């Protein structure tokens, strides 16, 4: 019971990682969003970040913020 | 006609609408659940576009509570009767989509009937709001992790009940919630995150807003009185009976909860003159 309560306390963070992250990643994949290219001083820098890493960052951040603040919006 | 005679006449009229098995509710409840379940293999198997299935799922989930509500009141089959098992199957199956098991749904709903509009005892009191926009926003904001007002009211109410049924109902709530998020996570990490979001997660949120605003806030607004004839109001609907789920006639349900939903408009029309004499708020209906 104690473990369940601990899990519920960080529920939004877990939801962020377990659900929001793959939703974001799969949305990016469907939208076929390619690598991020930044042009600076005549040079082109290409950042190819895996969509799952972006999803985990967005989902984890949203979930953590919701866990701390107690609100999603 | 004095108060007792009015009540007797009201009862006589109400009884004409009770008693028969509302098969339409059985078909609606089980058919809706089966249709929603069928969307999954159709979408995941590539036979139906997700963009067509998502609005269908949203409509099905929004309307899932209404047949379940009749079953919560044992309208399909009373305990001890031949069809009681079917009544319970309709209640449980229809409520799967909004992740609200039959036992906590029934216990909390009966408390709502016993203590309608009571600030501490009515578990649906949290839907009270000054206008429809505030009701919509309150419903959405009420699902924040630390301000889950309605669920908190349900949990508090069930925790305070000293019965085994209440303890079982609390456990049902917990298990259903964990199962729901586990299924969503498994689907999401199996590559079906968008499907899970658009066939269940989002439709459920839309449905909860619909239920809390149209089925709970609207018929009880302004939710300040507690007498038999003043807890609920009738109202004219600018969006038609289909979109309100006939809840503009909800006053009949609070007076006679065993009248099936689809018969409440006719029952209202038959007893309207008596409700007017009892001082009900009929809102021009």
Interface residues (C-beta under 8 A of the other chain):
Chain A: X4 X11 X12 X14 X15 X18 X19 X21 X22 X23 X25 X26 X27 X30 X66 X67 X70 X71 X72 X73
Chain B: X140 X141 X143 X144 X145 X146 X147 X174 X178 X181 X184 X185 X188 X189 X191 X193 X194 X196 X197 X201
